[in-house]
Amino acid sequence: MELPWSNLLAMANAMTGTPWLFFLLYLHVSLDLTLFQMGLLMAYLYLLRWMANNTVLYLFDRLSRHYSMFLILFCTLVGLSGLLVFIVLSSYSSLLVGVMDSGYYWYIVFGVMTLFGAFYLSLGVLVESVILKSWGEYRMYFYGHHRPWSEWTVVCLTGSIGIACTLFATFGGDGDPAALLPPLFAGMIFVGVVVMCVIAIFKIQSMPSDPTCLGLTPSTPWLLKNAVLQPSDLLLLPSYFAPYKPYSLFGESLSHISEEDASMVERISSHHPSLIRQSSRCSSQSAHSCTTIPAIPIMNNTANGSSHLNGAPSSYGATIYPPSTPTTTDSLNYIPSWMGAPHPLTNRRLSSNTTTYSYDPLATPIPPEDDDLASQPPLPASSSWNTVPSYELALFSFVPPDMPSIATLPFIMYYLHNRGDHITTATVNPSTRYSATTPIMANTYMPGPLLINPPPLDHWKLRSLQLTVFILGCVSAMLQVFLFVYLYDCLDLPMFVIGLTGSCIILSEIVLLTTVTKARGIFLWLRPHHGIFATLTAILLPLIQSGAFYMAWLVMSDRINTLVWSDTQRIFQRAILSTFFCTLGPMAGVILTGYLISNDLDPSAFASVYHASIGLVALSFVVSWGWSADE
C-alpha cells in the first residue's frame, strides 16, 4: 500500500506533539517557576486536556459536515497557542518578572497555558478521529496502520532535539544547551500545523476512502481482503481484529443457518446461557460486521396483533434488545445520536430471516419485506463522517491511553439528564423497563442495547481495576514527568543523552508489567559525573520503566473486553480507565512530586519520590488481584 495521506497527517501530528515530552524541562529552564508551581501547572494542564479532548470531539462530531474548515481553524489556533508559549512567554519571562508584580505574571502564565492546553493538547485526539472516520466501513481493517509512522517520527525528532542542543552548546559558545528548545519547538509546531492545513485543504476532500482505492473489488471474498494489508499492518493489529467468516470464503450466502426457525434460536438463547458466554476478543467487531453478518429476528408480531421487540444476535454471542423507551434525539440536541436512540448498530442489523444478503462491500443489503419497515421513510444518505462516531476510538485497545477518555462527556450529560426520569420510572414500576437480572451498572442509566441473559458484571473487579489504573497513573507521573529535569540538573547529563532517553521511552511499549518493581530506586545509586554508567542507566531504565506502564495499560484496557459485554459499556468503562490513568492519577502524582522535591535539586531530594512510588506500586499489585484473578 502506498503512503496515504493519513500517514502524512499522523507524522505531522507527531511533529507537532513532540515538544510535549520536553515541556516540563522547558518550564524549568525558561520560566521563573518553582518545582511545586510546575507540578500544580502540570496538574492543571492534565485536567484541561481531559476537558478539551471531550469538548473538541463532541463538537467535531456535530460539525462533521464542515470537517475541513474545522480542522484548518483548529490547527491555526494550535499554532498560535504554541507560539505564545514557546516564543512570546519565554522571550519576555524575565522582563515580566522584573517589571510587573508576580501576581500579574501568574495571570499571564495562567492565561497562556489555558490556551495551550485547550488547543495544543487536544490536537492528537482530533487527528485520530479524522483518520478513523476516513476509513469508513473499513476502519477495523486499516485503522492503526499510521501508528508506526507516528511513533518513529517522534523517536527521530526526540533524538534530533537532543543532538541539536548538544551541537549548539559545543559550537555556539558557553551558552545553555537548553536555550535552543524554544525556537526548535516553535519551528516544529509551525511546520506540523502547515502540513496538516495543506492536507485539510487539498487531500481531505476525497474522504472517506473508496474501496477501489484500497484494492477491494466486488469479486474479492471478505476473508481474502485481509491480503491487502501489509506485514507491518498485521504486526500492528492483534490477530483477533481480522474476523473469520467461513461462509464468505467463496462469496456465497449463508446456507441453512439463515433459514433456522426463530423460535429455536430464542429457546437456545433463553435456556442455555452457557452457550452465550463466549469470549469476545474483538472489542469493536460490531462496528464493521453490520454489513456482513445477517440478523435473525428473535421476536415477531404475535397472533393477537401485539408486537414485541425485534432482537438481534450481537457479535458477542448474546441477543440484543433495544431499550423499550428510547430517548429521541429531537428533544435532546446535545446528546449524540449514537446514545439517544437505540444502538445504531442494532438498528442496522434488525431484519427478517427472508432478507437477501450480499457480501459485496460495495452493495447494500436488500431491505426485508416488512410492513412496519416499509412504511418508514427512507433514511437520508450519509457519509462515514456522520455514521462513524469519534467515540469508537474507545473500542480499540491499542490506541494511546488518553484517547478513550474522550467518551466521558456524553455519558455524563446523558446521566444528568435521565437521572430524575429514571428515579421516577423505577419508583412507579421497577419491572417496566429493566428485568431483575439486568445489572444496574449496565442498563440503568446507560444508553444502548440490552443483552438478554448477559453474564453478571463483577463490580468488585471493575472497581479494583479502576483503583489500579489510578495508582499506576499516579506512579507514572511521579517517575516520568520530572525525569528530564532530574537528568539535566541533578546528573548533569548532556542533552543528546536526554534525547536518547526520550526516544527509548517511545520505544518501550512491549516491556512486561513485572519489570515495574525492578526499575524503582536505581536512580538513587547515580551521582553526577559517573560517566558511561550513568549514561547507559539513564537510557535503559526509562525504556523498561515506560514500557512497563504502557504494558500495564494494554493489559487493563484489554481486560475490559472480558468483564463487559456491550460496546456502549466498553466505551464507558474504558473512558473511566483512561481518565484515571491519564488525568486524575497524573494530577495527583505531579502535585505530590512537586511537594516532595520542593526547590531542592540534589539527587537525594528525589529519594522520597522513589520511596513513595515503591509503596504505591506494591499497593497497585495487591489491588490488581481483584480484577486479574479468575474464579
C-alpha positions, 0 to 999 in steps of 0.5 A: 500500500502506498503512503496515504495521506493519513500517514502524512497527517499522523507524522505531522501530528507527531511533529507537532506533539513532540515538544510535549515530552520536553515541556516540563524541562522547558518550564524549568529552564525558561520560566521563573517557576518553582518545582511545586508551581510546575507540578500544580501547572502540570496538574492543571494542564492534565485536567484541561486536556481531559476537558478539551479532548471531550469538548473538541470531539463532541463538537467535531462530531456535530460539525462533521459536515464542515470537517475541513474548515474545522480542522484548518481553524483548529490547527491555526489556533494550535499554532498560535497557542504554541507560539505564545508559549514557546516564543512570546512567554519565554522571550519576555519571562524575565522582563515580566518578572522584573517589571510587573508584580508576580501576581500579574505574571501568574495571570499571564502564565495562567492565561497562556497555558489555558490556551495551550492546553485547550488547543495544543493538547487536544490536537492528537485526539482530533487527528485520530478521529479524522483518520478513523472516520476516513476509513469508513466501513473499513476502519477495523481493517486499516485503522492503526496502520499510521501508528508506526509512522507516528511513533518513529517520527517522534523517536527521530525528532526526540533524538534530533532535539537532543543532538541539536542542543548538544551541537549548539552548546559545543559550537555556539559558545558557553551558552545553555544547551537548553536555550535552543528548545524554544525556537526548535519547538516553535519551528516544529509546531509551525511546520506540523500545523502547515502540513496538516492545513495543506492536507485539510485543504487539498487531500481531505476532500476525497474522504472517506476512502473508496474501496477501489482505492484500497484494492477491494473489488466486488469479486474479492471474498471478505476473508481474502481482503485481509491480503491487502494489508501489509506485514507491518499492518498485521504486526500492528493489529492483534490477530483477533481484529481480522474476523473469520467468516467461513461462509464468505470464503467463496462469496456465497450466502449463508446456507441453512443457518439463515433459514433456522426457525426463530423460535429455536434460536430464542429457546437456545438463547433463553435456556442455555446461557452457557452457550452465550458466554463466549469470549469476545476478543474483538472489542469493536467487531460490531462496528464493521460486521453490520454489513456482513453478518445477517440478523435473525429476528428473535421476536415477531408480531404475535397472533393477537396483533401485539408486537414485541421487540425485534432482537438481534444476535450481537457479535458477542454471542448474546441477543440484543434488545433495544431499550423499550423507551428510547430517548429521541434525539429531537428533544435532546440536541446535545446528546449524540445520536449514537446514545439517544436512540437505540444502538445504531448498530442494532438498528442496522442489523434488525431484519427478517430471516427472508432478507437477501444478503450480499457480501459485496462491500460495495452493495447494500443489503436488500431491505426485508419485506416488512410492513412496519419497515416499509412504511418508514421513510427512507433514511437520508444518505450519509457519509462515514463522517456522520455514521462513524462516531469519534467515540469508537476510538474507545473500542480499540485497545491499542490506541494511546491511553488518553484517547478513550477518555474522550467518551466521558462527556456524553455519558455524563450529560446523558446521566444528568439528564435521565437521572430524575426520569429514571428515579421516577420510572423505577419508583412507579414500576421497577419491572417496566423497563429493566428485568431483575437480572439486568445489572444496574451498572449496565442498563440503568442509566446507560444508553444502548442495547440490552443483552438478554441473559448477559453474564453478571458484571463483577463490580468488585473487579471493575472497581479494583481495576479502576483503583489500579489504573489510578495508582499506576497513573499516579506512579507514572507521573511521579517517575516520568514527568520530572525525569528530564529535569532530574537528568539535566540538573541533578546528573548533569547529563548532556542533552543528546543523552536526554534525547536518547532517553526520550526516544527509548521511552517511545520505544518501550511499549512491549516491556512486561508489567513485572519489570515495574518493581525492578526499575524503582530506586536505581536512580538513587545509586547515580551521582553526577559525573559517573560517566558511561554508567550513568549514561547507559542507566539513564537510557535503559531504565526509562525504556523498561520503566515506560514500557512497563506502564504502557504494558500495564495499560494494554493489559487493563484496557484489554481486560475490559473486553472480558468483564463487559459485554456491550460496546456502549459499556466498553466505551464507558468503562474504558473512558473511566480507565483512561481518565484515571490513568491519564488525568486524575492519577497524573494530577495527583502524582505531579502535585505530590512530586512537586511537594516532595522535591520542593526547590531542592535539586540534589539527587537525594531530594528525589529519594522520597519520590522513589520511596513513595512510588515503591509503596504505591506500586506494591499497593497497585499489585495487591489491588490488581488481584481483584480484577486479574484473578479468575474464579 
